[in-house]
């Protein structure tokens, strides 16, 4: 939809709620009473709206955010990148945990708008980058990945880049609820959670989710 105000769309289509596994934060999310919850991908495409991944608190993001809040030493004082940030949940958790600088990157302009609104709702400051950063290295100390290994083309680009960042010394933390393309080697389990999710998003009410540290080789 030409000229659409993304921030206004996010406000209109969501409610400001607390994710069940990370109640320390408030996010603009789709809930059962909002039209966005039941809108099909085809319907959204008709009005020029990409799939609204930003409007849901996915299991991987909730698990990684929970770990950062519970173990702030993982990010405290560090320069952090949250790649494929979506709602900004993981980036905001890093900010809450005391990261010195947080960048939240997502290629969807609606996600960028949602991240900015969610940061304001929580009184946190972060840099929103509406661009594809895969393949770049700006010198981040920690790179956070919440549930991005759900399709092969993305995973095939993402994982080698993450391993290259780990090889030069970045701490790469990746959360996954059992997606098909998560790496199976060169990873160390840091935490495991049963994360509450919605049946509209997943096929169960709890999703077993693991947070890994990704190594340079696999």
N, C-alpha and C positions, 0 to 999 in steps of 0.2 A: 504494500500500500504506500504509494508515493507520499513523502512528506510525513509519514507516521512519526509521532513523538514516542520514542521507545520507553522513556521513563513513565509517561502517562499511561501507556499500554500496560506496563508492569504493575503500576498501582491499581489500575482498573480490574485487572484479571487475577489478582492475588489477594491474600490476607497476610497480615504481619503476625507470624506465629513462631513458636519455639520448636525446633526439631526434637523429636522424642529422645534421641540419644545425646543431644548437645543442648540442653535447656539453658545454658549460659548465654546463648545467642538468639536473636530474633531475625527471621528472614521473611522476605516477601515470597510466599509459596502458593502454588495452586492447592486448593482444598476441595473437598467434595461438593461444596456449594458454589464453586466458581465455574463458569463455562469452560475455561481453559482445561480443566481437569478431564473433561469428556471429549474435547475437540480432537478430531482425527488429524493425522498429518496432512491428508489431502485437503481438508477444510482449511487448515492453517495456511497451506501453500497458496490457496486461492486468494488470500488477502496479503500475501507476501511475508508471512511469518515463518521462520525456520522452526524445526521441531524444538519445543521449549524445554530443553534439558535443564535450563537454569531455574525452572519453576518447581523442581522437586529436590528433596534432600536424599540423594542416592546413598545406598548402604556404604559404599567405599568412602565417600566424602564424610559421612557421619563417623565412621570408624577412625579415619585419620585425624579428624578434628578432635575426637575424644582423646586420642593418644597425645596429641600436642598439648591439650589443656591439662591433662593429668601428668605429663612429663615435659614441662616447659623447657627443661635444659636442652631438648632436641633442637630448639630454634631460638632460644633467648639470645639476644645480641647479634643475631645473624642476618644476612641479606638473603631473603627467601623468595623463590618463585613458585607460584601455584599455577601449573599448566592445565589448560582445559577447565578453568575455574568454575564455570557454570553459575551457581548462585553466589559464589564467593565464600562458601561455608569454611573451606579449609584455610583459605587466606586469612579470613577473619579470626579463626582459631589461632593461627600463627601470630597475628597481631595481639590477641588477648594473652598469648603465652609469652610475650615480650620480645618478639623479633624486632631487630633494629630497623629493617626496611622490608616491606612486603609488596611484591608485584603479583597481581592477579591477571592472568592472560586468558583471553577467549576470543575466538574469531567472530562470534555472534554479537551483533550490536545490541540485541535485547539482553544478552547475558551481561554485557558491559554496563548497560543501564541498571540492571538488577544488582550487580555488584556494588555500584556507586550508592544506590539507595540503601542496600543492606549495611554498607559501611557507616552511612550516616545514622541509620537506625540504632547502631550499636556504639556510636561515638568513637569509631576507630578510623584510622587513616591508612590508606594503602594506595598504591599506584595501579590504575586499571590500564591494561595494554590490550587494545582491540586489534590483535595481529597474530599471525602464525609464527611462533618463535621456535618451532622444532627445527633443529639444525644450527641454531645460533648458540653462542656462549658469551654472555655479558659478564661472567664472573660470579654468578650466584654461589653462595655458600651452601644453601640447601634447596633442593628441588622437590616439590610435593606433587604427587599424582594420585588423585582419587577416582578410581573406577574408570579408566580410559581404555582398557584392553578388551573392549566388547566387539571390535570388528578388525579383521585382518589388515586391511590397508593402513589403518591408523596405527595399529600395533607394530607393523613392519617398519614404519617411519620412526615411531616413538622410542621403542626399546633400544635400538643401536645408538640413538642420540643420547638417551639416558646413561647408557654404559660409557659412552665417551666422556660425559660430564663426571661420572663417578671415577673414571680413570685419572682425571686431572685433579681430583680431590673433593668434588662436591659430594655432599651427603644426599642420596636419592632415596626418598621414602615413597613407597607405592602401596596403595590399599586396593584390595580386590575381593569381591564377593563370589568368586568362582566363575568368572567370565572365561570364554573359550581360549583367549589368546594371551593370557598372562604368562610371563616367563616361568619356566619350571626348574631352571638351574641358575646358579650364581645369585641366589637370593637367600636372605636370612630373615626368619620370622621374628618380629618384634612384639607383636600382640595379636590376640585373636578375640573377636567379639561376636555375640549374637545380636545383630542390629535390628530393631523394629522397622518394618517396611510396610507399604500398602499393597494389598492384593492387586490393585489396579496397575502397579508397576512391576511387581514380581509375582512368582507363583506360590508364595508362602508369606506368613506374617513375620517370621524372623529369618534373617539371612546371615549365615555364618560368613564372617568377613575377616581377612587376615591383612595386617600391615607388615610389609616386608621392607628390608633395606636391600637395594639393588646394587650388586657389585659390578666391577668393570668388565668381567668376563662371565660367560654363561655356557 
